[in-house]
Amino acid sequence: LLEAISVGLPVVVSDVPSNLEWIQDGYNGRVYQRRNHSELSAAVIDLLSSPDKMKEMGNINIEIAKEKICINKNFNQLLATYERLLR
């Protein structure tokens, strides 16, 4: 997910809470209810049929990535977690 938004792709994600931290339905991607295949296909078709919407969502995602993704901060948090687990 983070790789996709950082390169400016609109995304279609399930309503898993961790996805909802990054994606707002209709704003920077589409969200579908887990295990609802018809909702998933409708979300994909909606995006694919709207190139302007896809571009706009992709641009929003690049800005979100610039704001929220920090390799140094995230790596240090991950490293601290590993060190804590190893103790």
Distance bins in CASP14 RR format, pairs under 12 A and 6 or more apart:
PFRMAT RR
TARGET T0000
AUTHOR 0000-0000-0000
RMODE 2
METHOD distances of the structure
MODEL  1
1 7 0 0 0 0 0 1 0 0 0 0 0
1 8 0 0 0 0 0 1 0 0 0 0 0
1 9 0 0 0 0 1 0 0 0 0 0 0
1 10 0 0 0 0 0 1 0 0 0 0 0
1 11 1 0 0 1 0 0 0 0 0 0 0
1 12 0 0 0 0 0 1 0 0 0 0 0
1 13 1 0 0 1 0 0 0 0 0 0 0
1 14 0 0 0 0 0 1 0 0 0 0 0
1 16 0 0 0 0 1 0 0 0 0 0 0
1 18 0 0 0 0 1 0 0 0 0 0 0
1 19 1 0 0 1 0 0 0 0 0 0 0
1 20 0 0 0 0 0 1 0 0 0 0 0
1 21 0 0 0 0 1 0 0 0 0 0 0
1 22 1 0 0 1 0 0 0 0 0 0 0
1 23 1 0 0 1 0 0 0 0 0 0 0
1 28 0 0 0 0 0 1 0 0 0 0 0
1 29 0 0 0 0 0 1 0 0 0 0 0
1 31 0 0 0 0 0 1 0 0 0 0 0
1 61 0 0 0 0 1 0 0 0 0 0 0
1 64 0 0 0 0 0 1 0 0 0 0 0
1 65 0 0 0 0 0 1 0 0 0 0 0
1 68 0 0 0 0 0 1 0 0 0 0 0
1 69 0 0 0 0 0 1 0 0 0 0 0
2 8 0 0 0 0 0 1 0 0 0 0 0
2 9 0 0 0 0 0 1 0 0 0 0 0
2 11 0 0 0 0 0 1 0 0 0 0 0
2 13 0 0 0 0 0 1 0 0 0 0 0
2 18 0 0 0 0 0 1 0 0 0 0 0
2 19 0 0 0 0 0 1 0 0 0 0 0
2 21 0 0 0 0 0 1 0 0 0 0 0
2 22 1 0 0 1 0 0 0 0 0 0 0
2 23 0 0 0 0 0 1 0 0 0 0 0
2 61 0 0 0 0 1 0 0 0 0 0 0
2 64 0 0 0 0 1 0 0 0 0 0 0
2 65 1 0 0 1 0 0 0 0 0 0 0
2 68 0 0 0 0 1 0 0 0 0 0 0
2 69 1 0 0 1 0 0 0 0 0 0 0
2 70 0 0 0 0 0 1 0 0 0 0 0
2 71 0 0 0 0 0 1 0 0 0 0 0
2 74 0 0 0 0 1 0 0 0 0 0 0
3 9 0 0 0 0 1 0 0 0 0 0 0
3 11 0 0 0 0 0 1 0 0 0 0 0
3 22 0 0 0 0 0 1 0 0 0 0 0
3 61 0 0 0 0 0 1 0 0 0 0 0
3 65 0 0 0 0 1 0 0 0 0 0 0
3 69 0 0 0 0 1 0 0 0 0 0 0
4 10 0 0 0 0 1 0 0 0 0 0 0
4 11 1 0 1 0 0 0 0 0 0 0 0
4 12 0 0 0 0 1 0 0 0 0 0 0
4 13 0 0 0 0 1 0 0 0 0 0 0
4 19 0 0 0 0 0 1 0 0 0 0 0
4 22 0 0 0 0 1 0 0 0 0 0 0
4 23 0 0 0 0 0 1 0 0 0 0 0
4 28 0 0 0 0 0 1 0 0 0 0 0
4 29 0 0 0 0 1 0 0 0 0 0 0
4 57 0 0 0 0 0 1 0 0 0 0 0
4 58 0 0 0 0 1 0 0 0 0 0 0
4 61 1 0 0 1 0 0 0 0 0 0 0
4 62 0 0 0 0 0 1 0 0 0 0 0
4 64 0 0 0 0 0 1 0 0 0 0 0
4 65 0 0 0 0 1 0 0 0 0 0 0
4 69 0 0 0 0 0 1 0 0 0 0 0
5 11 1 0 0 1 0 0 0 0 0 0 0
5 13 0 0 0 0 0 1 0 0 0 0 0
5 19 0 0 0 0 0 1 0 0 0 0 0
5 21 0 0 0 0 0 1 0 0 0 0 0
5 22 1 0 0 1 0 0 0 0 0 0 0
5 23 0 0 0 0 1 0 0 0 0 0 0
5 24 0 0 0 0 0 1 0 0 0 0 0
5 27 0 0 0 0 0 1 0 0 0 0 0
5 28 1 0 0 1 0 0 0 0 0 0 0
5 29 0 0 0 0 1 0 0 0 0 0 0
5 57 0 0 0 0 1 0 0 0 0 0 0
5 58 1 0 0 1 0 0 0 0 0 0 0
5 59 0 0 0 0 0 1 0 0 0 0 0
5 60 0 0 0 0 1 0 0 0 0 0 0
5 61 1 1 0 0 0 0 0 0 0 0 0
5 62 1 0 0 1 0 0 0 0 0 0 0
5 63 0 0 0 0 1 0 0 0 0 0 0
5 64 1 0 0 1 0 0 0 0 0 0 0
5 65 1 0 1 0 0 0 0 0 0 0 0
5 66 0 0 0 0 0 1 0 0 0 0 0
5 67 0 0 0 0 0 1 0 0 0 0 0
5 68 0 0 0 0 1 0 0 0 0 0 0
5 69 0 0 0 0 1 0 0 0 0 0 0
6 22 0 0 0 0 0 1 0 0 0 0 0
6 58 0 0 0 0 0 1 0 0 0 0 0
6 61 1 0 0 1 0 0 0 0 0 0 0
6 62 1 0 0 1 0 0 0 0 0 0 0
6 63 0 0 0 0 0 1 0 0 0 0 0
6 64 0 0 0 0 1 0 0 0 0 0 0
6 65 1 1 0 0 0 0 0 0 0 0 0
6 66 0 0 0 0 1 0 0 0 0 0 0
6 67 0 0 0 0 0 1 0 0 0 0 0
6 68 0 0 0 0 1 0 0 0 0 0 0
6 69 1 0 0 1 0 0 0 0 0 0 0
6 70 0 0 0 0 0 1 0 0 0 0 0
6 71 0 0 0 0 0 1 0 0 0 0 0
6 74 0 0 0 0 0 1 0 0 0 0 0
7 58 0 0 0 0 1 0 0 0 0 0 0
7 59 0 0 0 0 0 1 0 0 0 0 0
7 61 0 0 0 0 1 0 0 0 0 0 0
7 62 1 0 0 1 0 0 0 0 0 0 0
7 65 0 0 0 0 1 0 0 0 0 0 0
7 66 0 0 0 0 0 1 0 0 0 0 0
7 69 0 0 0 0 0 1 0 0 0 0 0
8 28 0 0 0 0 1 0 0 0 0 0 0
8 29 0 0 0 0 0 1 0 0 0 0 0
8 54 0 0 0 0 1 0 0 0 0 0 0
8 55 0 0 0 0 1 0 0 0 0 0 0
8 56 0 0 0 0 0 1 0 0 0 0 0
8 57 0 0 0 0 1 0 0 0 0 0 0
8 58 1 0 1 0 0 0 0 0 0 0 0
8 59 1 0 0 1 0 0 0 0 0 0 0
8 60 0 0 0 0 1 0 0 0 0 0 0
8 61 1 0 1 0 0 0 0 0 0 0 0
8 62 1 0 1 0 0 0 0 0 0 0 0
8 63 0 0 0 0 1 0 0 0 0 0 0
8 64 0 0 0 0 1 0 0 0 0 0 0
8 65 1 0 0 1 0 0 0 0 0 0 0
8 66 0 0 0 0 0 1 0 0 0 0 0
9 23 0 0 0 0 0 1 0 0 0 0 0
9 28 0 0 0 0 0 1 0 0 0 0 0
9 29 0 0 0 0 1 0 0 0 0 0 0
9 30 0 0 0 0 0 1 0 0 0 0 0
9 47 0 0 0 0 1 0 0 0 0 0 0
9 54 0 0 0 0 1 0 0 0 0 0 0
9 55 0 0 0 0 0 1 0 0 0 0 0
9 57 0 0 0 0 1 0 0 0 0 0 0
9 58 1 0 0 1 0 0 0 0 0 0 0
9 59 0 0 0 0 0 1 0 0 0 0 0
9 60 0 0 0 0 0 1 0 0 0 0 0
9 61 1 0 0 1 0 0 0 0 0 0 0
9 62 0 0 0 0 1 0 0 0 0 0 0
9 64 0 0 0 0 0 1 0 0 0 0 0
9 65 0 0 0 0 0 1 0 0 0 0 0
10 23 0 0 0 0 1 0 0 0 0 0 0
10 24 0 0 0 0 0 1 0 0 0 0 0
10 25 0 0 0 0 0 1 0 0 0 0 0
10 26 0 0 0 0 1 0 0 0 0 0 0
10 27 0 0 0 0 1 0 0 0 0 0 0
10 28 1 0 0 1 0 0 0 0 0 0 0
10 29 1 0 1 0 0 0 0 0 0 0 0
10 30 1 0 0 1 0 0 0 0 0 0 0
10 31 0 0 0 0 0 1 0 0 0 0 0
10 43 0 0 0 0 0 1 0 0 0 0 0
10 44 0 0 0 0 0 1 0 0 0 0 0
10 46 0 0 0 0 0 1 0 0 0 0 0
10 47 1 0 1 0 0 0 0 0 0 0 0
10 48 0 0 0 0 1 0 0 0 0 0 0
10 50 0 0 0 0 1 0 0 0 0 0 0
10 51 0 0 0 0 0 1 0 0 0 0 0
10 52 0 0 0 0 0 1 0 0 0 0 0
10 53 1 0 0 1 0 0 0 0 0 0 0
10 54 1 0 1 0 0 0 0 0 0 0 0
10 55 0 0 0 0 1 0 0 0 0 0 0
10 56 0 0 0 0 1 0 0 0 0 0 0
10 57 1 1 0 0 0 0 0 0 0 0 0
10 58 1 0 1 0 0 0 0 0 0 0 0
10 59 0 0 0 0 1 0 0 0 0 0 0
10 60 0 0 0 0 1 0 0 0 0 0 0
10 61 1 0 0 1 0 0 0 0 0 0 0
10 62 0 0 0 0 0 1 0 0 0 0 0
10 64 0 0 0 0 0 1 0 0 0 0 0
11 19 0 0 0 0 1 0 0 0 0 0 0
11 20 0 0 0 0 0 1 0 0 0 0 0
11 22 0 0 0 0 1 0 0 0 0 0 0
11 23 1 0 0 1 0 0 0 0 0 0 0
11 24 0 0 0 0 0 1 0 0 0 0 0
11 25 0 0 0 0 0 1 0 0 0 0 0
11 26 0 0 0 0 0 1 0 0 0 0 0
11 27 0 0 0 0 0 1 0 0 0 0 0
11 28 1 0 0 1 0 0 0 0 0 0 0
11 29 1 0 1 0 0 0 0 0 0 0 0
11 30 1 0 0 1 0 0 0 0 0 0 0
11 31 0 0 0 0 1 0 0 0 0 0 0
11 32 0 0 0 0 0 1 0 0 0 0 0
11 43 0 0 0 0 1 0 0 0 0 0 0
11 44 0 0 0 0 0 1 0 0 0 0 0
11 47 0 0 0 0 1 0 0 0 0 0 0
11 54 0 0 0 0 0 1 0 0 0 0 0
11 57 0 0 0 0 1 0 0 0 0 0 0
11 58 0 0 0 0 1 0 0 0 0 0 0
11 60 0 0 0 0 0 1 0 0 0 0 0
11 61 1 0 0 1 0 0 0 0 0 0 0
11 64 0 0 0 0 0 1 0 0 0 0 0
11 65 0 0 0 0 0 1 0 0 0 0 0
12 19 0 0 0 0 1 0 0 0 0 0 0
12 23 0 0 0 0 1 0 0 0 0 0 0
12 25 0 0 0 0 1 0 0 0 0 0 0
12 26 0 0 0 0 0 1 0 0 0 0 0
12 28 0 0 0 0 0 1 0 0 0 0 0
12 29 1 0 0 1 0 0 0 0 0 0 0
12 30 1 0 1 0 0 0 0 0 0 0 0
12 31 1 0 0 1 0 0 0 0 0 0 0
12 32 1 0 0 1 0 0 0 0 0 0 0
12 36 0 0 0 0 0 1 0 0 0 0 0
12 39 0 0 0 0 1 0 0 0 0 0 0
12 40 1 0 0 1 0 0 0 0 0 0 0
12 41 0 0 0 0 1 0 0 0 0 0 0
12 42 0 0 0 0 1 0 0 0 0 0 0
12 43 1 0 1 0 0 0 0 0 0 0 0
12 44 1 0 1 0 0 0 0 0 0 0 0
12 45 0 0 0 0 0 1 0 0 0 0 0
12 46 0 0 0 0 1 0 0 0 0 0 0
12 47 1 0 0 1 0 0 0 0 0 0 0
12 48 0 0 0 0 1 0 0 0 0 0 0
12 54 0 0 0 0 0 1 0 0 0 0 0
12 57 0 0 0 0 0 1 0 0 0 0 0
13 19 1 0 1 0 0 0 0 0 0 0 0
13 20 0 0 0 0 1 0 0 0 0 0 0
13 21 0 0 0 0 0 1 0 0 0 0 0
13 22 1 0 0 1 0 0 0 0 0 0 0
13 23 1 0 1 0 0 0 0 0 0 0 0
13 24 0 0 0 0 0 1 0 0 0 0 0
13 25 0 0 0 0 1 0 0 0 0 0 0
13 26 0 0 0 0 0 1 0 0 0 0 0
13 28 0 0 0 0 0 1 0 0 0 0 0
13 29 1 0 0 1 0 0 0 0 0 0 0
13 30 1 0 0 1 0 0 0 0 0 0 0
13 31 1 0 1 0 0 0 0 0 0 0 0
13 32 1 0 0 1 0 0 0 0 0 0 0
13 33 0 0 0 0 0 1 0 0 0 0 0
13 34 0 0 0 0 1 0 0 0 0 0 0
13 39 0 0 0 0 0 1 0 0 0 0 0
13 40 0 0 0 0 1 0 0 0 0 0 0
13 43 0 0 0 0 1 0 0 0 0 0 0
13 44 0 0 0 0 0 1 0 0 0 0 0
13 47 0 0 0 0 0 1 0 0 0 0 0
13 61 0 0 0 0 0 1 0 0 0 0 0
14 20 0 0 0 0 1 0 0 0 0 0 0
14 23 0 0 0 0 1 0 0 0 0 0 0
14 25 0 0 0 0 0 1 0 0 0 0 0
14 30 0 0 0 0 0 1 0 0 0 0 0
14 31 1 0 0 1 0 0 0 0 0 0 0
14 32 1 0 0 1 0 0 0 0 0 0 0
14 33 1 0 0 1 0 0 0 0 0 0 0
14 34 1 0 1 0 0 0 0 0 0 0 0
14 35 0 0 0 0 1 0 0 0 0 0 0
14 36 0 0 0 0 1 0 0 0 0 0 0
14 37 0 0 0 0 0 1 0 0 0 0 0
14 39 0 0 0 0 1 0 0 0 0 0 0
14 40 1 0 0 1 0 0 0 0 0 0 0
14 43 0 0 0 0 1 0 0 0 0 0 0
15 21 0 0 0 0 0 1 0 0 0 0 0
15 23 0 0 0 0 1 0 0 0 0 0 0
15 24 0 0 0 0 0 1 0 0 0 0 0
15 25 0 0 0 0 1 0 0 0 0 0 0
15 30 0 0 0 0 0 1 0 0 0 0 0
15 31 1 0 1 0 0 0 0 0 0 0 0
15 32 1 0 0 1 0 0 0 0 0 0 0
15 33 1 0 1 0 0 0 0 0 0 0 0
15 34 1 0 1 0 0 0 0 0 0 0 0
15 35 0 0 0 0 0 1 0 0 0 0 0
15 36 0 0 0 0 1 0 0 0 0 0 0
15 39 0 0 0 0 1 0 0 0 0 0 0
15 40 0 0 0 0 0 1 0 0 0 0 0
15 43 0 0 0 0 0 1 0 0 0 0 0
16 22 0 0 0 0 0 1 0 0 0 0 0
16 23 0 0 0 0 0 1 0 0 0 0 0
16 31 0 0 0 0 1 0 0 0 0 0 0
16 32 0 0 0 0 0 1 0 0 0 0 0
16 33 0 0 0 0 0 1 0 0 0 0 0
16 34 1 0 0 1 0 0 0 0 0 0 0
16 35 0 0 0 0 0 1 0 0 0 0 0
17 23 0 0 0 0 0 1 0 0 0 0 0
17 31 0 0 0 0 0 1 0 0 0 0 0
17 34 0 0 0 0 0 1 0 0 0 0 0
19 25 0 0 0 0 0 1 0 0 0 0 0
19 28 0 0 0 0 0 1 0 0 0 0 0
19 29 0 0 0 0 1 0 0 0 0 0 0
19 30 0 0 0 0 0 1 0 0 0 0 0
19 31 1 0 0 1 0 0 0 0 0 0 0
19 32 0 0 0 0 0 1 0 0 0 0 0
19 33 0 0 0 0 0 1 0 0 0 0 0
19 34 0 0 0 0 1 0 0 0 0 0 0
20 27 0 0 0 0 0 1 0 0 0 0 0
20 28 0 0 0 0 0 1 0 0 0 0 0
20 29 0 0 0 0 0 1 0 0 0 0 0
20 31 1 0 0 1 0 0 0 0 0 0 0
20 32 0 0 0 0 0 1 0 0 0 0 0
20 33 0 0 0 0 0 1 0 0 0 0 0
20 34 0 0 0 0 0 1 0 0 0 0 0
21 28 0 0 0 0 0 1 0 0 0 0 0
21 31 0 0 0 0 0 1 0 0 0 0 0
21 64 0 0 0 0 0 1 0 0 0 0 0
21 68 0 0 0 0 1 0 0 0 0 0 0
21 69 0 0 0 0 0 1 0 0 0 0 0
22 28 1 0 0 1 0 0 0 0 0 0 0
22 29 0 0 0 0 1 0 0 0 0 0 0
22 31 0 0 0 0 0 1 0 0 0 0 0
22 60 0 0 0 0 0 1 0 0 0 0 0
22 61 0 0 0 0 1 0 0 0 0 0 0
22 64 1 0 0 1 0 0 0 0 0 0 0
22 65 0 0 0 0 1 0 0 0 0 0 0
22 67 0 0 0 0 0 1 0 0 0 0 0
22 68 1 0 0 1 0 0 0 0 0 0 0
22 69 0 0 0 0 1 0 0 0 0 0 0
23 29 1 0 1 0 0 0 0 0 0 0 0
23 30 1 0 0 1 0 0 0 0 0 0 0
23 31 1 0 1 0 0 0 0 0 0 0 0
23 32 0 0 0 0 0 1 0 0 0 0 0
23 43 0 0 0 0 0 1 0 0 0 0 0
23 57 0 0 0 0 1 0 0 0 0 0 0
23 58 0 0 0 0 0 1 0 0 0 0 0
23 60 0 0 0 0 0 1 0 0 0 0 0
23 61 0 0 0 0 1 0 0 0 0 0 0
23 64 0 0 0 0 1 0 0 0 0 0 0
24 30 0 0 0 0 1 0 0 0 0 0 0
24 31 1 0 0 1 0 0 0 0 0 0 0
24 57 0 0 0 0 1 0 0 0 0 0 0
24 60 0 0 0 0 1 0 0 0 0 0 0
24 61 0 0 0 0 0 1 0 0 0 0 0
24 64 0 0 0 0 1 0 0 0 0 0 0
25 31 1 0 1 0 0 0 0 0 0 0 0
25 32 0 0 0 0 1 0 0 0 0 0 0
25 33 0 0 0 0 0 1 0 0 0 0 0
25 39 0 0 0 0 0 1 0 0 0 0 0
25 42 0 0 0 0 0 1 0 0 0 0 0
25 43 0 0 0 0 1 0 0 0 0 0 0
25 46 0 0 0 0 0 1 0 0 0 0 0
25 47 0 0 0 0 0 1 0 0 0 0 0
25 57 0 0 0 0 0 1 0 0 0 0 0
26 32 0 0 0 0 0 1 0 0 0 0 0
26 43 0 0 0 0 1 0 0 0 0 0 0
26 46 0 0 0 0 1 0 0 0 0 0 0
26 47 0 0 0 0 1 0 0 0 0 0 0
26 50 0 0 0 0 0 1 0 0 0 0 0
26 53 0 0 0 0 1 0 0 0 0 0 0
26 54 0 0 0 0 0 1 0 0 0 0 0
26 56 0 0 0 0 1 0 0 0 0 0 0
26 57 1 0 0 1 0 0 0 0 0 0 0
26 58 0 0 0 0 0 1 0 0 0 0 0
26 60 0 0 0 0 1 0 0 0 0 0 0
26 61 0 0 0 0 0 1 0 0 0 0 0
27 53 0 0 0 0 0 1 0 0 0 0 0
27 56 0 0 0 0 1 0 0 0 0 0 0
27 57 1 0 0 1 0 0 0 0 0 0 0
27 58 0 0 0 0 0 1 0 0 0 0 0
27 59 0 0 0 0 0 1 0 0 0 0 0
27 60 1 0 0 1 0 0 0 0 0 0 0
27 61 0 0 0 0 1 0 0 0 0 0 0
27 63 0 0 0 0 0 1 0 0 0 0 0
27 64 0 0 0 0 1 0 0 0 0 0 0
28 47 0 0 0 0 0 1 0 0 0 0 0
28 53 0 0 0 0 0 1 0 0 0 0 0
28 54 0 0 0 0 0 1 0 0 0 0 0
28 55 0 0 0 0 0 1 0 0 0 0 0
28 56 0 0 0 0 1 0 0 0 0 0 0
28 57 1 0 1 0 0 0 0 0 0 0 0
28 58 1 0 0 1 0 0 0 0 0 0 0
28 59 0 0 0 0 1 0 0 0 0 0 0
28 60 1 0 1 0 0 0 0 0 0 0 0
28 61 1 0 1 0 0 0 0 0 0 0 0
28 62 0 0 0 0 1 0 0 0 0 0 0
28 63 0 0 0 0 1 0 0 0 0 0 0
28 64 1 0 0 1 0 0 0 0 0 0 0
28 65 0 0 0 0 0 1 0 0 0 0 0
28 67 0 0 0 0 0 1 0 0 0 0 0
28 68 0 0 0 0 0 1 0 0 0 0 0
29 43 0 0 0 0 1 0 0 0 0 0 0
29 44 0 0 0 0 0 1 0 0 0 0 0
29 46 0 0 0 0 1 0 0 0 0 0 0
29 47 1 0 0 1 0 0 0 0 0 0 0
29 50 0 0 0 0 0 1 0 0 0 0 0
29 53 0 0 0 0 1 0 0 0 0 0 0
29 54 0 0 0 0 1 0 0 0 0 0 0
29 56 0 0 0 0 1 0 0 0 0 0 0
29 57 1 0 1 0 0 0 0 0 0 0 0
29 58 0 0 0 0 1 0 0 0 0 0 0
29 59 0 0 0 0 0 1 0 0 0 0 0
29 60 0 0 0 0 1 0 0 0 0 0 0
29 61 1 0 0 1 0 0 0 0 0 0 0
29 64 0 0 0 0 0 1 0 0 0 0 0
30 39 0 0 0 0 1 0 0 0 0 0 0
30 40 0 0 0 0 1 0 0 0 0 0 0
30 41 0 0 0 0 0 1 0 0 0 0 0
30 42 0 0 0 0 1 0 0 0 0 0 0
30 43 1 1 0 0 0 0 0 0 0 0 0
30 44 1 0 0 1 0 0 0 0 0 0 0
30 45 0 0 0 0 1 0 0 0 0 0 0
30 46 1 0 0 1 0 0 0 0 0 0 0
30 47 1 0 0 1 0 0 0 0 0 0 0
30 48 0 0 0 0 0 1 0 0 0 0 0
30 49 0 0 0 0 0 1 0 0 0 0 0
30 50 0 0 0 0 0 1 0 0 0 0 0
30 53 0 0 0 0 1 0 0 0 0 0 0
30 54 0 0 0 0 0 1 0 0 0 0 0
30 57 0 0 0 0 1 0 0 0 0 0 0
31 39 0 0 0 0 1 0 0 0 0 0 0
31 40 0 0 0 0 0 1 0 0 0 0 0
31 42 0 0 0 0 0 1 0 0 0 0 0
31 43 1 0 0 1 0 0 0 0 0 0 0
31 46 0 0 0 0 0 1 0 0 0 0 0
31 47 0 0 0 0 0 1 0 0 0 0 0
32 38 0 0 0 0 1 0 0 0 0 0 0
32 39 1 0 1 0 0 0 0 0 0 0 0
32 40 1 0 1 0 0 0 0 0 0 0 0
32 41 0 0 0 0 1 0 0 0 0 0 0
32 42 1 0 0 1 0 0 0 0 0 0 0
32 43 1 0 1 0 0 0 0 0 0 0 0
32 44 0 0 0 0 1 0 0 0 0 0 0
32 45 0 0 0 0 0 1 0 0 0 0 0
32 46 0 0 0 0 0 1 0 0 0 0 0
32 47 0 0 0 0 0 1 0 0 0 0 0
33 39 1 0 1 0 0 0 0 0 0 0 0
33 40 0 0 0 0 1 0 0 0 0 0 0
33 42 0 0 0 0 0 1 0 0 0 0 0
33 43 0 0 0 0 0 1 0 0 0 0 0
34 40 0 0 0 0 1 0 0 0 0 0 0
36 42 0 0 0 0 1 0 0 0 0 0 0
36 43 0 0 0 0 1 0 0 0 0 0 0
37 43 0 0 0 0 0 1 0 0 0 0 0
37 44 0 0 0 0 0 1 0 0 0 0 0
38 44 0 0 0 0 0 1 0 0 0 0 0
38 45 0 0 0 0 0 1 0 0 0 0 0
39 45 0 0 0 0 0 1 0 0 0 0 0
39 46 0 0 0 0 0 1 0 0 0 0 0
40 46 0 0 0 0 0 1 0 0 0 0 0
40 47 0 0 0 0 0 1 0 0 0 0 0
41 47 0 0 0 0 0 1 0 0 0 0 0
41 48 0 0 0 0 0 1 0 0 0 0 0
42 48 0 0 0 0 0 1 0 0 0 0 0
42 49 0 0 0 0 0 1 0 0 0 0 0
43 49 0 0 0 0 0 1 0 0 0 0 0
43 50 0 0 0 0 0 1 0 0 0 0 0
43 53 0 0 0 0 0 1 0 0 0 0 0
43 54 0 0 0 0 0 1 0 0 0 0 0
43 57 0 0 0 0 0 1 0 0 0 0 0
44 50 0 0 0 0 0 1 0 0 0 0 0
44 54 0 0 0 0 0 1 0 0 0 0 0
46 53 0 0 0 0 1 0 0 0 0 0 0
46 54 0 0 0 0 1 0 0 0 0 0 0
46 57 0 0 0 0 0 1 0 0 0 0 0
47 53 1 0 0 1 0 0 0 0 0 0 0
47 54 1 0 1 0 0 0 0 0 0 0 0
47 55 0 0 0 0 0 1 0 0 0 0 0
47 56 0 0 0 0 0 1 0 0 0 0 0
47 57 1 0 0 1 0 0 0 0 0 0 0
47 58 0 0 0 0 0 1 0 0 0 0 0
48 54 1 0 0 1 0 0 0 0 0 0 0
50 56 0 0 0 0 1 0 0 0 0 0 0
50 57 0 0 0 0 1 0 0 0 0 0 0
51 57 0 0 0 0 0 1 0 0 0 0 0
51 58 0 0 0 0 0 1 0 0 0 0 0
52 58 0 0 0 0 0 1 0 0 0 0 0
52 59 0 0 0 0 0 1 0 0 0 0 0
53 59 0 0 0 0 0 1 0 0 0 0 0
53 60 0 0 0 0 0 1 0 0 0 0 0
54 60 0 0 0 0 0 1 0 0 0 0 0
54 61 0 0 0 0 0 1 0 0 0 0 0
55 61 0 0 0 0 0 1 0 0 0 0 0
55 62 0 0 0 0 0 1 0 0 0 0 0
56 62 0 0 0 0 0 1 0 0 0 0 0
56 63 0 0 0 0 0 1 0 0 0 0 0
57 63 0 0 0 0 0 1 0 0 0 0 0
57 64 0 0 0 0 0 1 0 0 0 0 0
58 64 0 0 0 0 1 0 0 0 0 0 0
58 65 0 0 0 0 1 0 0 0 0 0 0
59 65 0 0 0 0 0 1 0 0 0 0 0
59 66 0 0 0 0 0 1 0 0 0 0 0
60 66 0 0 0 0 0 1 0 0 0 0 0
60 67 0 0 0 0 0 1 0 0 0 0 0
61 67 0 0 0 0 0 1 0 0 0 0 0
61 68 0 0 0 0 0 1 0 0 0 0 0
61 69 0 0 0 0 0 1 0 0 0 0 0
62 68 0 0 0 0 0 1 0 0 0 0 0
62 69 0 0 0 0 0 1 0 0 0 0 0
63 69 0 0 0 0 0 1 0 0 0 0 0
65 71 0 0 0 0 0 1 0 0 0 0 0
65 74 0 0 0 0 0 1 0 0 0 0 0
68 74 0 0 0 0 1 0 0 0 0 0 0
69 75 0 0 0 0 0 1 0 0 0 0 0
70 76 0 0 0 0 1 0 0 0 0 0 0
70 77 0 0 0 0 1 0 0 0 0 0 0
70 78 0 0 0 0 0 1 0 0 0 0 0
71 77 0 0 0 0 0 1 0 0 0 0 0
71 78 0 0 0 0 0 1 0 0 0 0 0
71 79 0 0 0 0 0 1 0 0 0 0 0
72 78 0 0 0 0 0 1 0 0 0 0 0
72 79 0 0 0 0 0 1 0 0 0 0 0
73 79 0 0 0 0 0 1 0 0 0 0 0
73 80 0 0 0 0 0 1 0 0 0 0 0
74 80 0 0 0 0 0 1 0 0 0 0 0
74 81 0 0 0 0 0 1 0 0 0 0 0
75 81 0 0 0 0 0 1 0 0 0 0 0
75 82 0 0 0 0 0 1 0 0 0 0 0
76 82 0 0 0 0 0 1 0 0 0 0 0
76 83 0 0 0 0 0 1 0 0 0 0 0
77 83 0 0 0 0 0 1 0 0 0 0 0
77 84 0 0 0 0 0 1 0 0 0 0 0
78 84 0 0 0 0 0 1 0 0 0 0 0
78 85 0 0 0 0 0 1 0 0 0 0 0
79 85 0 0 0 0 0 1 0 0 0 0 0
79 86 0 0 0 0 0 1 0 0 0 0 0
80 86 0 0 0 0 0 1 0 0 0 0 0
80 87 0 0 0 0 0 1 0 0 0 0 0
81 87 0 0 0 0 0 1 0 0 0 0 0
END
